[in-house]
Amino acid sequence: METDDAFESAVHRHDAQVAELGLPIWVGSEPTFTDREAQTPAWLHAALGDDKELRARALLGTLSRLMPGALVLRSVGRLYPGEKLPRWNLGLLRRRDGEPLWSGPPDPLLAAEPGPAGPPDIAAFASALSEAFASQHWATECTAGAPERDADKGDADKGDADQEGADKAGADDAPAWTVTATADADAEPLQFVLRTYEDEAEPNADHSACVAIELPEIAHVDRFLAALPCIEHAARACGLPALVWTGATPPVDATLELTTVTPDPAVIEINSAPSRNCAEFLWRSQQVYAAAAAHGLSPYRLYFNGQVADSGGAGQLTFGGPTPEASPFVSNLQLLPRLVRFFNRHPALSYRFAHDFVGGSGQSVRADERGTGAFDDLVLALALLERKTVAEPELLWRSLASFLCDAVGNSHRAEINIEKLWNPYLPGRGRLGLVEFRGLRMQHTPQRATAIACLLRAVIALLATRPYALPLIDWGRELHDRFALPFYLQADMDTVLAELDAAGLGLEAPIQAVLRHDAFRFLGQVDLPFGTLELWRGLEFWPLVGDAASPEQSGSSRFVDASTTRIEIRWRPPSTDSAGTLDTGHWQDWALSVDGVTLPLRPERDSRGDLKVFGVRYASFAPRSGLHPVLGSQAPLTLTLGHADHGVQYTVTLHEWRPDGEAYAGLPADLQEAGERRAGRIAVVARERAEQAPADESGSEVRLASPGLTAYSLDRRYR
């Protein structure tokens, strides 16, 4: 379904629909991959360590061979609170037109043979580089030593580090030469620092020292492109077998694109260059997923009991344009307010493809999950933007930045992240015209990632071309009750797809089929002669645990109480194969109960026909430090099916582990085995029906109030 030509053809037709509207809607991604077999800190929770950097370098090497003529960059990464050193950052810079950007000596990662023994002649390379610039009429100066760089330490708390300076693997005290080149009288002088580069972590252990060139900050792409031939000529003249590029990342535009490979807790993150359309996005994603798989990296994790989780780093998508000014969010300043309204009215866009950490304490907080007061002010903010003409993107950013963030003002934990839209407080990367969608799990195939990109791109196109001023909905408790169940998320998603179709932006069947596929939340089903019981894993909005669990905690991670599980129950008529000939009564006459409480199943209908739906919440384990320390584990979950006219009732038990309590023979080998293990955790027993509940004097059944019972679920933690 996800790999045939029909899907790719549907993606091309989606691109054609958007192109007809004249909208340049570019899409970028940050896929994350992990070693799902590893149990070391670097692949469970830490950003650095183990073999992560070596695996990332090998991955970059594979990607570079798919992009001939690309330039390998080793720049300084971000410095996060609580971490002693900036993280490493590996990049591939290439021309968008496919022409080679760099034909000079390769990075040691790509060198076919180790270089000659002995240290390189840095002075000779500096002299040759100075002469090469002079031949192109640049004013040049060649001096021994390196200039002092002014590191911007003030931005470290935001996750930035000084992008200048040598790669951490190069010794700062190594002999250096500086070539200063100025293109013309009006240009800023560029200082290129040349050093000897030695790296013990290099995959090729036999590789000797080589030359590293440290790039200065370069403001314009054309200036960087003009410098490249001079550097290549000098490197060839000196016979350099390899050259390492470090320092500041060059600028990019519609001419150049940059893909980076960086570390993040438990994963390797690939910041893929933005794509002009979804067909290009699919092509890039297929390359990235294949390269990751070639080095034993996976977009998901499999747990012993068959549960499937994403890689641990999520799979955000970012939308913009070829330039900041051409971004649809900048060229049409009404688009973002419309998008906020649309997401509010369609929670499926927030939760249907989400990672596990959703809700007001999660990693992708909705604008209406920040409390009543914040919701009222959001309504006012959108009303003001509707009434008044906003002519500047910075004013739009200022109007919504305080609402598109979490409860403590962190915009990086907002579902719709606009910190790079037109942010005057983020120098160098705040005014890019970008909007990032963070409420997305890492998708297990490039086709699924592309299908979601098509969906969001179609929504953006819809709102960019049509007014949308419907009022915000104050969902209240319903947001985390009704829309925690996969059935209602899919129903809402069907509404979104219908709206797109009505507007001429509909997604074709192959894309919709991928969007509807939700096999990993499916736990299993029980086929009985009188009906079919399906069990699905719902969403939970796990709360933060207070300071008692994290004294003096540093870093960017936070503790949550993940002990609550929500299960969705779907009760359907019997399938043709399971329907029996016994008089077992109509499927709707069978009652389902938990802990003696009859569940008020909700009658619904989907593409398969009639069914009933309800949710059950319970504590699936007792955490070491949780929100309710007096509450123990309530697993397993036991459901009882009974009928007033039949003497047999059925007990369906969902176990967290193997029903026999035995150990699994290692992790699941693949997704199919994981599904088999999930289904194997469901046990069914038929037994004599229990006695009826006693009746009161009036003859009516005694019905006690059931705490924890809502319109859509029963919370067993109250029992």
N, C-alpha and C positions, 0 to 999 in steps of 0.2 A: 504493500500500500504506500509506503513512504519512500520507495526508491525507484518507482517506475517513471517512465517518461511523462505520464499524465500529470504528475505533480509538477514537474519542471515546466510543462506547457502552461499549466494553470498559473504558475508564478509569472511567466512572461506576459500572460494576458492581464494579470493584475497590474504589472508595470505599465502596460500600454494604456490601461484606464487612467492611471495617475498621470502619465505623460500627456494625455489629451487635455488635462486640466492646466497644463503648463506649470505644475508645481515641482520645484526641485526639493524633494524630501529624501535626504540622505540618511542612512542608518548605519550605526556602528555597534559593536558588541564587545563584551568583556568575558568571553568564555573561560571557565576555570576547570582544571583537571587535577585529579589526585591519583595516588597509588592506592587503589582500594584493597590491596592485600597487606599493605604496610601497617604496622602498629607502633611506629616511632613518632615522637612528638611533632616532627616537621610535617608529617602527613595526617596528624590528628588535630593539632591545635596551634602549633608554632609556625611562624612565618619563615624562619631560617633554620638551617641545620641539615644533618644527614646528607643524602646525595642530591638534594633538591637543585642546587645550582648546577651540578654536572648534568642532571637530566634536562634542565632548562637550556643549557648550552647545546646539548645534543638535539633537542627539539628545534632550537633556532637554526642549527645547521641544516636540518631537514627542510625547514621552511625556506631557507635561503636558496637551496637547490631547486626549489619550485619557483623562485623569483630571480632568475639570472640577472646579473647587473645591479643587484641591490647592495647597499652599503651597510655593513654591520657596525652598530654603535654600542659602546659600553659606557653608559653614563651613570652618574650617581643617582640612586633612587631616593625615595622618600624616607624621612626620619620620623618615626612615630613615637609618641610619648611612651616612656618606659623602655625604649630600645636604645642601646649604646651607639650603634652605628647605623648609617643609612642603609637601606636595602639595595641590593644590586638591581640593575636595570639593563636589559639587553634589548637592542632594537634593530629593526630592518627598515632602512630608508630606501625608497625606490620611486621611479617615475611612474606616474599613472598611465602614460601612453605605452608602457612596456619597453621603451628604449632603455639601454643600459645607463645607469647613473654613474657607476664606478667600474672602471676596467683596469685599475691599478692593482698593486699587491693585495692579496686577500687578507682577511683576518686569520689569525692562527687556527681558528675553528674550522676554516675551510681550506687551509693550506694542505696540498697533497703530500708534501715532504717536509721534514723538519729543516729549519734554516741552518746556515753554517755555524760552527762552534765559535764561541767567543762573543764579546759584547759588540753591538753595532756601533758604527762611527756616527754618533749624534751630530758632531760638529760638521761633518761632511754633508749630512742631510740638511742641516740648517742653512749651510752656505748655498746648496743647490736650490733649496726652496726660496731663499731670498733672491737668487738670480732669476728663477722662474717668474716670480711676481714682477720683478723689475722689467723683464722682457715684455710684459703686458702693460707696462707703463704705470704700475703701482709704485708708490713711494715705499721703500722698504728700509728696515733696520734689523740687523742680526746681532744679538748680544748673548753672552753666556749667562746662565742662571734663569730663574723663573720669577715673574712678577708676583707681588702679593695680591691675593684675591680677597675681596670683601665679601665674606660669607653672610648671607642674610639669615641670621639665627632667629629673627623674630617670627618667622613663619613656621618654625618647627612644630609648634603645637597644632598647626593645621594639617600636618602630615607632609610638609614640603621640606626639602633639604637643598642646600646650595648645589645648583646644577653645574657649577664650575668645579675645577680641580681635577686631579687625576683620578682614574679608577682606583678603588680601594686596594686593588691588588698591586698597583704600581707604588713603589716607594716614593714618598714625598721628598726624601732627601737624596734621591738619585740624581746624578749629573743631568742638568737640563740646559737647553738653549731656547731662546725666544726669538721668533721672527715676527716683527711688527710690519703689517702691510696696510697701506691706505690707498683706496681706489682713486679718490680724487679729493680736491680741497674741501668739499662739503661732506665727505663721508667720515664716519667714526673709524679710527684706526683699529685693526683687528690684530690681536696678539695670539699667535699660535705657539704653544709650548711643546717642545719635543723632549721626550724622556726615553730611557731604557725601560722596557716593560718585561717583567718577570712574574709569572703567575704559577704558583705551585698547584693550584686547583685545575690547571689546564688538562683536559682529557688526554691529550697526547703528551705523555710523560717525557718523551724524548725531545720535545720541542725546546729549543734554546731561546735565549732572550731576543727580543726584537724591538722595533721602534714603536713608540706610542705618540700620537699627535693629539694634543688636548685642544679642543675647539673653544673659542671664545663665544660669548653671546653674539649672535648675528641676527639682526632685526628683519632682514628682507631675504626672500628666497633667491632673487636674482643675484644678490651679492654672494651668497653661498655657492650658487651654481658657477659664478665667475671664478671663484677661488679653487674649485675642484680640479680643473685641468692643470693649474699650476702645481698643486700638490701631487697629482698623478705623474706629471713630467719629472718632478724632482725625485720622486720615489723610484721611478724607472731608471733615471740617470744614475742613481746610487746603487742600483741592483738590489733593492730591498726585496727579500723573499716574502715578507709579510708586514702588515701595518695594522696597528690597533688604534681605533678611533675612540677617544674618551672626551670628557668635558661636557659642555652645554649641548643640548639637543637642538639641531638646526630647525628653522621654521618650516612649516608645511602649508600648502595651499592646494588649489585645484591642480597644480603641476606635480607636487610631491606628496607622498603618503608615508606614514610611519606606523609600523606594527611593533609593539613592545612585548617582551616576555618578562614578567616580574613575579616576585614571591608574595604570597598572602597566607594568612593562617590556614594550614592544612592543604593548601593548593598551590598550583602554578597558574597565574592569570595571564591570559593573552589579550592585550588591548589591540583588537583588530582594527586596521585602518577602515574608515567609513566607506560604505559602498553607495554608489549612485542610485541603485535600485535593488530590488530583492533578488533578481536573478544573479547579479554580481555578489550579493550577500550570500546566496546559497553556494556559489562557487568558492568563495573565500572560506565559508564554514566547513565545506567538505574537505578542503585542504588542511585546515587547522585540526579538525577531528581526526583525520587520517594520520597526520604527523604525530599527534598526541598518542594515538593508539600504537603507533610504531615504536614508541618508547615506553610502553607499559602504563600509560596514563589514561584514566577513565573519567567520563563526565558524571559518574554516579558512584554510589557506594551500596554494597549489599551487606545486610546484617545477617547474623546466623539464622534468625527466625524467618527470613525471607523478606523482611521489610526493605524497601528501596528508598534511599535518600539521594539528594543531589550531591555533587562533589564536595560541598561544604563552603563554596565560595559564591554561589548564586550565578545568575546569568543575565545581567542587566543589558538593556538596549538603550541606545542614545540616538536621538534624531536631531537633525539640523539641516544645513545647506552647504553648498560648495564654498561659501564665504560666510562670515558672521552676518553681514548685511543681507545676504540672500536667503538666510534661514527663514522658513515659513513662520516661525515664532517671532521674528523681527520684522519681516515685511508685512505681516498681518498681526497687529498687536491685540486683536480680539480673539485670536486663536487660543491662547493659553487660558483665559477665563472660561471660554466655552469648553475646553478640555477638562477643567476642574469640575464644571457642572456635569459633564457627561460621565466622568468617572464616579462622581457622587451618586448618580442615578443608576449606575450599572456596577454593583460590587463585584460582579464576575470578572471584570477587568483587573480588579485588585487581588482576587483570591484564587481564581480558576487555575492559574499557572504559577502560583506563588510557592516560595520556599516555606520551610516550616516555621520561621520566626516572623509571624504576622501579628497585627494588632497594635494597640497603642504603645506597647513596650517593645515592639519588634524592630526590624531593620528596614521596613518600608511603610511607615505610618501614613494612613490616609488623612486627608485634610479635615475630615469630620470625626477623627478618632482622638482629638485632643481636648475634649471636654465641651460642656454646654456653652461656656462663655466664649471660647475660641470659635465655636460653630456660629454663634450669633454675629461675631465680628467678621467672620468669613462671608456670611450672607450680606452684611453691609459693604464689605470691600468689593464684592462682585457687583452689587447694585450701583456703587459709585463708578466703577469701571464701565458699567453699561450706560450710565447717564452722561459721563464726561468723556470727551475725546482725549485719548492718551496718545501723544505724538512721539514720545521718546521711550525707547526700550528700557532705559534705566528707571524711569518712573513706573513702568509696568513691573519691573523686578522689585522695586521698593514696595509696591502695593501688595504683592503676594508672597514675598520672601518670608514674612513673619507667620504665614499660615501653612506654607509648604515646608514643614519641618516637624520634628518630634516635639514632645511636651517641654523639653528644655532648650529648644531653639536650634537643634542640630539638623541642618538641611541635608546632610549626607545620610540621614535615616528617614528621609521623606519618600513616599511612594513616587511622587512627581518631583524630581530634584532639579532645581533651577539655579544651582550655585554657579553654573557656567553659562547662564543665559546672557545677562548683562550686569554682572556683579562688580561694582567699582572697588570692592574691598579685597579682591582676589587678583593681585597684579599678574599680568602675563597670560592668565588663562581664565579670567572671569568673564570676559566679553566675547564669547565664542558663538553665541546664538544657539546653544545646545540645551535640550531638555532630556533628562535621563529617567527612564522607567525602571525603578529598583525592585518592584514587587514580583520578580520573576525568579524561579528556580533555574538552576543549570539544566538545560534540556538534554536528553540522552541521545538525540540524533540531530544532525544539521538540518534535516527536513523539518523537524518540530520547531527548532529555533527560527527557521525561515517562515513557517506558517504563522507564528506569533508576530514576527516582523511585518508580514503582510497585513495581519489584522490591525495592528496599531497604526501602520502607515495608511490603511484605508480609513480608519477613524480620524486621523489627522487631516486627510484629504477632505473628508466629509465636513469637518468643522471649519476648515479653511475656506470652504466655498459656500457655506450655508449658515444663516443665523441660528443660534441655539441659546435661548434665554430662559429655558424652563427652570422653575425654582428648585433650589436644593431641597432634598428630602432629609428630614431629621429621622433617621432610621431607629434611633434609640437602641433598645435591647435587641431588636430584630436583626441588626447588622451582624452581631456575633452569635446569633441563634439560628435564624433561617439560613443565612448565607455561610454558615459553617458546614452545611451539608452539601455534598457534591451534586445531588439531584437539582437543588435550587440554583446552584451556580451554573449548571448546564442550561437550565431553563432560561436564566437571565442572559447567558451567552447566545442562546438561540434568538432572543429578542434583539440583541446587538447585530447579529448576522442579518436578521430580517430588515433592520433599519438601513444597513449598508446596501442591501440588495435593492430596497425601494429607492435609494438615491443613485442607483447606477454604478455603485462601487462594490457590488457583491463579490464575495470570494467563491470560487468554483468548488465543485464537490470534492476534488482531491485534497484541496487545502482544508476544507471544512472537516473532512474525515480525519485528518491529522489533529486538528484542534479538538475534536470530540473524543479522541482516543485518550482514555484515562485509566489504563490498565493497572498502574502501580498503586492506585488507591483501592482497587478491588481486592478484597481479601479472599472471597470464595462464596459459594452458594450451596444450598441444601435443596435437593429436588425431592419433594414428597408427593404422594398420590393426589393430594388436595391443594397443592400450592408450591411455590418456589420462594425460598428465603435467600436474599442476597445481603452480604455484609460488606460495607465500604468503610474505609478510614476517612473520617471527617477532619476538619481543621480544628485546631485549638489555639487560643490566643494566650499563650503562656505569659504569666506575670513575672516581673523582675523580683528577685530576692534582695532584701535589704542589705545594709552594710554589714550585718552580722556574718554574712556568708563571704564577704569580700573585704576584709579590713585592709585599708591602705592599698587597695587594688590599683595597679597601674596598667597602662596599655589601653587598647580600644575595645576589649571584650567585656561582656557583662553577663552575670549569672541570671538564669531564669529557672523557674520551677516547671520542668517539662513532664511532670508525673501524671498530668491529666490527659486522658485519651477520650476522643469522641468517635463513636461508631454510628454510621448511618445504616438503618435497616430498611430494606425494600422488600415488600411482600407482594407477590404477583400470583396470578392464576397459574395452575400447573401447565408445564410445557407439554407438548404432544407426546414426547417420549416418556415423561414421568407420570402422566395422568393414569390413574388406576380405574378399575371397574367397580370397586367397592363403593358403597354409599357413604362417602366421607363428608358429605355436606358441601355447600358452596364455599369457595375459598374465602369470601368476605365474612363468613360466619365464624371463622377461626380467630381466636383472640391471642394476642401476644402479651406476655407479662414479664416483668423483671422485679425481683424481690417482693412478689405479691402484688405489685402495682400493675394494673392493666394499662398498657400503653394506648393512648388515644391516637391511633395511626391516622395520618392525614390522607384522604383519597386524592390521588393525582392521576395524571395521564402523560405518557411520553410516546415516542415513536413506536414502541412495542405494544402499546395499549394501556389498559387500566392497571393501577398498582396503588399501594399504600406506603407511606414514607414516615419515618420518625428517627430521632437520634437518642443515643444514650451516652452519658458521660460518666467516667469513673476514674479512680486513682489506679493506674496500671502498675505502679511500683511506689515504694516509699523512698524518697530521695534522702541523701545524707543531710541536706539542708534545704528545707522547702517552706512554702508559705503556711502550711498547716501541719506542724510536726506531730500533732496528736492523731493524725489520720494515717492509718496504715494502708498497705496495698489491698485493693479490692478485686484483684485479678484471681481467677479468670472471670469473664463475663458470662453469666448463664441466662438464657432466654427460655421461656416456656410457651409452647404452642398448645392451646386447648380448645375444645369445642363442647358446648353445653350438652349435646346429645350423644357424645361418644365417650367411652370409658377409657380410652388411651390418650395420653398426652405425650408430647415430644419435648425433650430437653436438648437445646442446642447450646453448646459451650464453646466460647472462643477463648483459647489459651494464648498466653503470651509466648509460650515455648512449645516444645513437643508435648503432646498430651501424656506420654509415658514418662516424661521427666528426664529422659536420656539425653546425652549430649549429641549435638550435630557433628557430622564428620567433616569439620572445616566449614569455611564460608561457602555459600552457593557458587557454583562454577559460572553461572550465567543467569540472565533474567528469567529464562524458562524455569530453571531449578528454583529460583527465588519464588516464583509464582506457585510452584508445587508445594513449597514449604509453607507458604501462607495458607493455602487451602488445607494442608495437613494439620493445621492448628485448630480446625473446626471439628468437633465431635458431636454426634447425634445419638441419643438414647431414647427408646420408646418405653414408657412405663404406665402403670395404672394411674388413672387420673386422681388427683388429690381431692379431699373432701371439699364440698362447697363452703363458702364463707357463711357464718351464722347470720340469721335474719333477725331484725329487731322486731318489736311487738307489732308494728304496723305491717310487717311482712315484707318490707323492702330490704334490700341487701345493705349491710353496714358498709359504708364507704367513708374511709378516713381521708382527711386532707393529706395530700402528698407533697411535702416540701421538696423543692427542686424541680417541680414539674412546670414546664413552660409550654407554649403553643407548638414548639418544634422538638423538644427534647426533655428527657428525664435525667437529672443529675443525681447519680447514686451516692455521691459524697455526703448527701444529707441523710442517707438512710442509716 
